[in-house]
């Protein structure tokens, strides 16, 4: 029979009692999993009433945290404090703010916490709106920001109509809006409200790119057409430095920079034509040739 010995800490331990029970049984030795350590088996801790309350509280808080995104916004949306009282609009130039508000059709009992997608979907139906977004401004106000389609040229259909960089005809009256845009020469074929000729659409897209990178150049363009020799022919307004500018179908921005350098080196300001369709060079022609 083995006796109860003192633990290394100087007192009798629960581990020591467990050692005795194994030594008194059949086999007379401890299982190998215990490795001979007197304190390998720890006493089971009893959960107190205070511990149960803490566990219940923690579980309740965790449950509320998981469910908050679901039910709290729905509950708050019903409160009068979040009732929409004002809808503002920004980003409009050609469309009117009243049109945008009317299209959004925010109900009188709507909340600023409601899903805005139905309102935005209706705003995006406006023929001049490319994209729309919305943000809450405090508890009772919202602001709708629109990105409008931008007119880059006038095309004859046969009457002159503004067209976007994507070739979409825009419902704008140039005489009313005061649009001062380059004119695409000749009648343009359309399919519904879109320019159907791929070549003309490519030329209009080139105008839009040039407007972003070389707005000063585009502001001096009177008319534009496809050149019979390839590329695009731009008829310029007085003060442009050349009466006609010929640009390639690709990389027009770099070609304009070459023309600008070449014109700056000319002593004779009367340049009839500046041709930059050829890589790395510019051909300047003086005289009355057009």
N, C-alpha and C positions, 0 to 999 in steps of 0.2 A: 504493500500500500504506500503510495506516495503521500507525503505530507504537504500541507499548505505552506508555502515559503513566502517570504517578503518579496514584494516587487522591487525592481531597481529604484523606484521612487521612494522606497522606505516605508510603504504601507501595503496592506492587502488590497488587491484590485480584483475587479470583475474578471479580468483576463486570467488571473491566477486561479480563481474558482473554476473557470471553464477548463483550465489545464488539468485540474484534479479530476474532473468528471471524465475526461478522455483517458487519463492514466488508469483510472479504476475500472474501465470497461475492458472488453476483450481486445487483445492485441497489445495492450499496455503502452502504447505510444501515440503521439499526436499525428494526424494526417500530414502528409508532406506539404500540403498547401499552406500550412501555418508557419513552416520554416522555423519552428522552434521559438517564435517570438511570443513572449508572455502577453503582450498587449495587442496582438493582431486582431482579436475580436472585440469590437466596440459595443457598448451597451446600447440598446434601442432607446431613442429619445421619445418621451411621451409628449404628445401634442396637447398643450394646455388650452383652456377656454379662451384665453387672450390670443393665443396663436391662431385659433380658428377664426376669431373675429378679424384679425389682420388678413388672413388668407381670403376670407369672404369679401372684404373691402377691396383688396387688390384685384380680385377676379371681376368684381362689379365695375371698377374703373376701366379695366382692360376691355370689358364688353362694351361699355359706353364709348370708349375710344374707337373701337372698330365700327360701331354703328353710327357714329356722328356724321360722317360724310353723306349718309343716306337720308336720315330723317331730319337733321337740323336745318338744312337749306329749305326743305319743303315746309317746315314749320315757320321759319322766318319769313318766307315768301308770302305767307298769309297775313302778316302783321301790317297794320296801316303805316308804320314807320318806314317801310320800304316801298310804298306805293309810288309809281312813276308820276311825277308832276311836271317834268320838263325834259324835252328831247331836243338836243342841239345837233347841228350838222356842221362839219368842217370839210375842206378839201374841194368844194364845188367852185367851178369857174363858168362852165357852160350850162350845167343843170342848175335848177333852183333848189334852195333849201326846203321850200314848201313841198316840192315834188317828192323829195326824198322822205320827208316826214310822212307824207300821205301814203307813199308806197310801203313804208315800214309798218304802218297800221298798228301801232302800239295801242292796245285796248286801255280804256280808262281805269280798269281795275288791275292792270298789269303791275308786276313787281320788278324792281331792279335786279332781283335774284332769279328771275325766270330765265329759261333757256333762250338766248338771243338769236339762235340760228334761223327760226322761222321769220323773224324780222329782216335779217340780213339776206335771206334767200329772196325775199320780195324786192329789196333794194337793188340787188344784182340784176334784176330783170330790166332795169332802166337801160335804154339803148346807149347811153353815154357813160355808164358805170362799168369800169373794168373789174374793180374789186371793192369790197366794203368790210369794215370792221367796227366794233362797238366796244366802249368801255364805260364802266360805272363811275360817276362823279359824285361821290357822297352817297347818301341813302336814297335820295329822291330824284336824281338827275342822271341822264345818260347822254353820251356824245357818240354820234355816228360819223365815222370818217370814211370818205369815199375817195377812190382813185379813179379819175375819169380817163376815158379814151381820148387820145390827143390827136387833133387834126394836123397833118403834115403837108398836105397839098390839096389843090382843087382839080377835080376831073370833070370833063364834059360828058353828061349822060342823057341827053345833050345839054341840059342846063348845068351850070357849074355847081358842084357839090363837094363839100369837104370829105376827105378820106383819111382814115387812120393808117398807121404804119403797117398794119396787117391787111390793108386793102378793103376795110369795111367802110361803107358809106355811112356818114354820120348825119343825124337829123338836125343840122344847123343851117341857118340862113346867113351866108357871108355878108350880106348887106346890113343885117341887123347886128350881128356879133362883131363886125369890123375886122374880120379875118384878113390878114395880109400874107398870103401863102403863094408859093410857086404854083404855076399852072402846068399840068401835064398836057402836052400838045395832042390835038386830035381827039376824036370821039373814042370813048372807052367802053368796051363791052362789059356788061355786068350780068351776074346771075343772082337775082333777088337784090339784096343789099350789099353784095360783095363784088369787087372787081374780079372778073373771071380770067383775064389774060395773064398767064404766069409771068411773061416778060415785063408787063406794066407793073405787076405786083412786086417783082424784084426791084424795079427802079424806085418805086415808092418806099420800099424797105430801105434802100440805100439812102434816100433822102432823110428818113428818120434817123439812121445812124449818123449821118453827117450833121444833123441838127444837134445831136448830143455832143459831138466832138468838135464841130466847126460851125457853131451857130451864126457867127458873123458872115461866113461864106453863104450859108443858106438864106440869110436875110437879104442878100443882094441878088438872089436868083429870081429872074422874072418868069422864065419858062424852062421846061426840061423835056427832052425827048430821047428816044434811042437813036444812036448814030448809025448811019448806013455802014460806016467802016468798023463798027463795033464799039462797045462802050456807050457812054451817055453824053449827050450834048446839052450844055447849060447856057442859056441866053441870059446875060448878066445886065444888071441895072448900071447906070452911070456911077462911076466911082469905084468900081470893082477892080480896075486895073487891066481888064481885058473884056472885049465884047462877047467873046465866046470861050467857054472852057470845056475841054474834052477830057473826060475821066474814064478810066477802065471800069469794067464790071466788078472787079474785086479791089479791095484795099484803096478805096477812094481817099481816105484820110491822108495816107502817106503821099499820094499823088498831089493833093492840094498843098501839102507842105513843100514839095519840090517846086510847084508853080510859084508859091510865095517867095521862095529863095531866088528863083530865076527872074521874077519881075523886079525884085529889089536890086538886081544887078543891071537893069536896063536903064540907059540914059534917056531913051525915047519913051515917054509914058503912053504913047498911042499904040497899044497892042490890040490887034484885031482878034487874034486867036492864040490860046495857050493850050497845047496838046500834051497831056501827060499820060497817054494810054500806053506808052512804051516804057518798059522797065528801066529805071535808072536815068531817064533823060526827059527833057521838056523841049518841045519845039514851039518857038514863039514866032508868030507871023504878024508883021506890021502892015498898015495900009487899010483899005476899006473892005477887005475880004471878010465874008461872014460864013 
